[in-house]
């Protein structure tokens, strides 16, 4: 049977049971042996209940799947920013990009050790509803207790976010379950993600293949998707770009309630493989990201090692200065350290960067510089930071400081001064000339 009960789950079950059974509990568990027997009985009842959920869901999978229209992924807004007058020559030596494949049994530099691998011999007879349902039954008959315990251990150790958890299960399926075909690997991910609490669907592209479908907490671009009610489920398959329809289920696994969030709220902790103060393992992880809303990049937490390095670069220049001078120095630092160049010229399409990526790659666009500057200000100065979305441009508004004499922007009863990191030489209060007369959309990502 499939088992994955956490210690917290035990306390919860015991506590709930004891609320209505205090008298009988006192009589039955007066001795340690009796209590152990009691826990064993509770455990058996739990797994019987879990098995009934898996049986019912397998029966549901066996029913005829629904046809869904596959919509093309949407394109992100394009932010070109500035022009020749706004370009800042680079004053630092940038790193050379290097693509490195992951060695066997590693996860972005971390060696994976899974002592127990359930369902090593899974084999699907086909792609029909019955074949998928039978595959689910085979997985549910296996004991995943140790597997999920190890998975959660790595997730905690590396401070993984939801996307990291998905990548971890994906890497395990690719590196540890080498006998699996694509269809079996997709079913394995569907099963493990569902039992890890994530909302996920499995789909069939005609009679060709099985695909995984994930809903995200944030807006995602360029990935095809289906609509189930008001929810978008994105097709996570590189060869799915020209799909017109697929077949899937309308309901998720009953115990799965969590949307995959792409935000990095806690700094990730991958083994260090530094190239000029940026961890290549982290860069490789960022490279797996689907193209998503800028809120993900603005709210991200860079690694502690990178933040520590930036401390050595920045802190001495800010020490003893008032807030306005600190902000002005940071703005000037970003304007003159990085080379601004529109993504369309560099990549042929829009691309967003996390702060470490901006430090790594040779060029950055206006939104990347705004992400980097917002992190610097929040780390070293503090105070409110707003994101300003102009047509084809992104800048910041920073809470006004004593001594500032320029124009301000008012938002929720506070005064803010514009800071444009892609406008070389511009002091606080100025934005590129093309946007000077425009009213931006103001967004607050930081609470």
N, C-alpha and C positions, 0 to 999 in steps of 0.2 A: 504493500500500500504506500501511497505517497505521503511522506511525513515531513513537516517543516514548522513545528510548534516552537515558539521562542519562550525563553524563561519568563518574560513579561506575560506571555499568554497563559502560562501556568498560574501565575499569581492572580491574574484576572479571573480565570475559570474557578480557581479555588475560592476567591473572594465572593464571586457571584453566587456560587453554590451555597456558601456558608450563610449568606444573608437569610435564606429561607429554610435552612436546615440546621440551626444552631444546636438544638437539643439532640438531634440524632448524631451530629458530628461529635459532640462531647462524649456520647456513649460509644461511638465506633472507633475513635482515634485516641483513646486514652493511653495506648501503648504505641511505641515507635513502629513496631511491626504492623500494627493495625493501620497506622497512617500511611505506611508504604503501600500496603494493599489498597488503601483508599485512592492514593495517587495513581496506582496502576489501573484501577477501575475507571477513574476519570480519564486517564490517557486513552484507554481502550474506547470509551464512549466518544471522545473527541475524534479519534481516527475513524471510527465508524461513521460519525457525522460527516467528516471530510470525504471519506470514500463515497458517501451518498451524493455529495455535491459533484464529485468527479464523474460518478456514474450518470447522474442526471445531465451534466453538461456534455458528456460523450453522446448520450441519446439525442441531445439538442443538435450537436454537430452532425449527426447522421441524417437529420432532416434536410430537405432540399434547400440549397443556398439561394439567396436572392441576387438578382442581377443589379449591378450598380454602374452608373455612368462614371467614367474616370475623367476628371477635369484637369486641364493643363495647369501646372504650377504658375502662380502669379509672379510677376517681376517686381523687384523692390524699387522704391523711389531712387532716383539718381541724384547724387549730390556731387557736382563737379567742383564747386567753390572757386573763388579767385580767378586769377589769370596770370600772365607773365609777371605783372607787377607784384603779385602775391607770393611768388615762388621764393622759398628760402634755401640757400645753398647749404648742403650738409657739412657740418663741422666735426662729425665723428666718423670713425671707420665702421662701415656696416658689415654685417656678417654675410658670409656666402651661404646660400641655401643648399641644404643637403638632404636628400631623401634616403632614409635608411629603413630597410625592412625589419620587422620585428623577429628576433630569433624565436625558435620553437619554445613554447611554454612561457612566454613573457608577455607582459602587459605594460606597454610604455615604460620599459626599463625595469619593471618589477617582475621577478621570477614567480610564476604561479605554481603552487604545490597543492594539488587536490588529491588527497589520499584515497578517496572513494569516488568512483565515477559510475553513477547509475545509468542504466539504459544504454550501455555501450553497443549493444547489438540490435538497435532499433532498425527496422526495415519496413517501409511502406509498400503495400501491394499496388498502389496507384495513386491517383489524385482525386478520386471520387469522395463524396461525403462520407461514405462508409469506410473507405481506406483511412481518411483523416481521423474519424471517430475511433477506429480500432487502434490507430497509432496513439491517440490520447489515452486510451484505456491501458495500453502497454506502458506508457510513461507513468500513469497514475498507480500502476501496480508495483512500481519500483520505490525503494526507500531513499528519498532525497534529503533526509534529515542532515546528514553530514555535509552534503553538497551545499545546501543553503546556509548552513552554519559557516562554512569556509567562504562562500560568496559574501556574506554579510561582514565577515572579518576583514576581507580585503577592501570592501566598500568603506568601512570605518577607518581603516589604516591609511588609505589614500585620500580620504575626505571626498569621495566621489559624489558628484551630483547625479541627478536622474539619468542624464545622457551618459555619464561615466558608468553607471550601473548597466545600462543597455550595452555599451561597448564591452564591458567586462564579460557579460554573458555571451555576447557575440564572439569575442576572442576565445573563450573557453570552448564554444561549439566548433570553432574552426581549428584550434590547435590541439584540443584533447580528444575530440570525436572525429578523428580523421577518416573513419570508414563511412561517415554520413555522406549522403548525396545532398544536393541543394534542397530538395523537398524535405528531407528528414531534418536537416539543420533548421529550416524555417519552422517546422512543427516543434522542434525542441525549444527554440526561442519563444514561440507562442506559449508553450506550456510553462516554461520557467519564468517568463515575464509576468504571465497571468498569476502564477502562484507567488511571485514576489510582490503582488499588489498593484501592478500596472495595467491600465486599460489598454487592450491591444486586440487586434483581430487578425485572422488569417484569411487570405483570399486566393482564388484560383483564376489564372488568366487563361480562360478557355480550357484547353486540355494540355497547355504547355508547361506551366509551373505553378508553384505556390509562392505567395509573397506575404510579407509582414506589413501590417497597417497600424500606424501609431498616431494617436491624437497628441498634440502638443499644447502646453499651457500658454505658449507665446506664438505669435504669427510666424509662419515659415514660408519661404519663397522657393520657387523653382522646382518644387517636388510635386508630382501629380498626386491627386487626392480624390477620395469619394466623399459624399455627404451622407451621414446617417443622422437624420433629423437636422439639428442645427450644428452638429459637430463635424469637423473635417478630420478624416483619417488619411494620413499621408502614406504613400506607397514607398517603402524603403527597399528599393531594388534599382540598381544602376541601369538595368535594361528595360525599365518600365516607361521610358519617355514617350512612346508612341501608343500606349494603351488607350483604347476607346471605352472598354467596359471590362468588368471582372465580376466574379461571383464571391459572395462572402455572407457572413452572418450579421444579423441586426443587433444582437445583444452580446455584451462582453461576459467574461467569466464572472460569476456572482460575487466572488471575494475581491475582485479587482476594481478599485475605485480611484486610483491615483493617475493623474495626467503626467506625462513626462515633461518636466520643466528643463529648459536649457540654461537657466541662470546658474552662475557659479557664486553661491553665497559665501562659501568657505573656501579659502585658498587650497587648491589641489596640492597633494604631496607625492609627486613622482620622484623616483631616484634621480639624482642630479647627473646630467650629461651636458655640462655648460659649454657654450661657445660664446665667449665674450659676454658673460653674465646673463645669458638667456638659456633656459633648460630646453634642449632639443626634444626631450620626451614630451614636454608640455606643448611645444610647437606641433609635434606630430599628433597629439590629442586634439588640438584646435583644428587641425586639418581635416578631422573626421566630421566636423560640425556641419549640419545643414545650414544654408543661408537663412538667417532669422532676423527678427526685428532688432533695431538698434538698442532697445531697452536692455537686451541681454548683455551687450558689450559695455554699455555705460554702468551697469550694476555689477560687473564682474569683480572678483577679488584676485589680483595678481599673486603669484607665488611669494612666499615669505623671503625666499632667497633673492628674487628680483627686487622686491621692495627694500630689502636690506641693502642691496647694491645702490639703489637710487638714494637711499639715506646718505650714503657716503658722497654722492655727487651733489646733493641738493642742500642738506641741512646747514652746512657751514655758511652758505650764501644767504640763508634766511635768518640765522641767529641774531637776535637783538633788533631786527627790523619790525616796524609796525605792519599791521595787516595789509594796508594798501601797497606798501613797498614789496611785501612778500608776493602778493598776487601779480604785481607788475613784473617782478623778476621771473616768476614761473611762466608767465605769458611770453615774455621775451625769450626765455630758454627754449620753449617749444617752437616758437617761430623761427629760431636760428639754428636749432639742432637737427631738425628733420627736413627732408626735401619734399615739398608739396608737389604732387602731380596727380591729375585726375585719373581715376581707375580705368576709364575707357581707354586711355593712352597706354596704360601699363598692362592691364589684364584683358582688355577688350570688352569688359562688362563691369558692373558695380561689384565691389568686394568690401567687406567690413573687417576690421582688425581688432583683436584684443590688445591691451597695452604692450605685452611682450612682443607681439607680432610687429607692432609699429617700431619698436626698438630693433627688431631683427631685419626687416626687409628694407630695401633701399629707398622706397617711395611710400608716401602716405597721403591720403586724401583728407578733405576738410573734416569729415565725420570721425576719421581715425585720430586726427590731432585733437579734436574736441573730446573724444573718449579719454585720451591720454592726459590732457590738461585737467579735465574734471577730476580724474583720480589724484593727480598731484595736489590740486587745491584742497580736496577733501582730506587727503592724508596729512598735509603739512600746514594748512591754514585753518581749515574748518569753515563752518558757515554754510548757508544754503547755496546750491548750484542748480541752475535751470538749464535745460537744453532748448535752444532756439532753432526751429525748423523754418527756413526760408525756402522759396522755390529754388531748388538746385543748390542749396547751401545749408551747412550746419555750423552754428557757433554756440557760445555759452553766455549766460547771464549770471553774474556772481554777486552775492549780497554786498551792497555798498559798504564802504569802510570810511571812518573819519578821515578827513583831508581830501576826499575825492570831490572834484569841482565840475566834472563833466555831466553830460545828460544821463538820465536814469530811465529805467523801465520799471513800472510798478506792477507788482503781482501779489495778490492777497495781502494788501496793506504793508508790503515791504518794498524798499527801493533796491534796484539791482543795476549794476553796470555791465554793459556788454563786453565780452572778451572774445576776440576772434583769433584763434591760434594759427589760422592759415593766411592771415593778412600780415605780411612781414613788416615789422616796425610799428604796427598800430598799437597805440596805448589803450588801456581800458576805456571803454565808452565808444569805440569805433568798430564798425563792421565793414566788409569790403564795399566799395562804392556801388556796385550793382545792387546791393541789398539795403543801402542806407535809407531809402524812402519807403521800404516795404515793411509791412507788419508781419512779424513771425508768429508761427504757432508755438506756444509756450508749453513745455512739458516738464513736470517735476518727477524724476525717477527716484529721488533719494529722500527717504523719510528719517 
